[in-house]
Amino acid sequence: MAGRPAEKEAPFFGKRLSAVRRSKGLTQQQLADKLGIKRSLIDYYETRSPNPALDFIERSAAALEVSVAELLGSQPNASRSKPGPQ
């Protein structure tokens, strides 16, 4: 059968990058401009790249004004964290 192959689910980092970018009100083009890269590279990282370089992760976090941990989804958010024993 002809046609496009079934689309795979976006990698975890790509989902996080897209979610944080959108929460900051930025388009792919605006983020690309901040990073000095082409928009197609942002699309690639958001939809197909399973293992972005650490440099790209750090630069993206800085451009989005978040920590690397937040961009990677490993920093607990205040509404989800539970206070520890006192």
Secondary structure in CASP SS format (residue, H / E / C, confidence):
PFRMAT SS
TARGET T0000
AUTHOR 0000-0000-0000
METHOD secondary structure of the structure
MODEL  1
M C 1.00
A C 1.00
G C 1.00
R C 1.00
P C 1.00
A C 1.00
E C 1.00
K C 1.00
E C 1.00
A C 1.00
P C 1.00
F H 1.00
F H 1.00
G H 1.00
K H 1.00
R H 1.00
L H 1.00
S H 1.00
A H 1.00
V H 1.00
R H 1.00
R H 1.00
S H 1.00
K C 1.00
G C 1.00
L C 1.00
T C 1.00
Q H 1.00
Q H 1.00
Q H 1.00
L H 1.00
A H 1.00
D H 1.00
K H 1.00
L H 1.00
G C 1.00
I C 1.00
K C 1.00
R H 1.00
S H 1.00
L H 1.00
I H 1.00
D H 1.00
Y H 1.00
Y H 1.00
E H 1.00
T H 1.00
R C 1.00
S C 1.00
P C 1.00
N C 1.00
P C 1.00
A C 1.00
L H 1.00
D H 1.00
F H 1.00
I H 1.00
E H 1.00
R H 1.00
S H 1.00
A H 1.00
A H 1.00
A H 1.00
L H 1.00
E C 1.00
V C 1.00
S C 1.00
V H 1.00
A H 1.00
E H 1.00
L H 1.00
L C 1.00
G C 1.00
S C 1.00
Q C 1.00
P C 1.00
N C 1.00
A C 1.00
S C 1.00
R C 1.00
S C 1.00
K C 1.00
P C 1.00
G C 1.00
P C 1.00
Q C 1.00
END
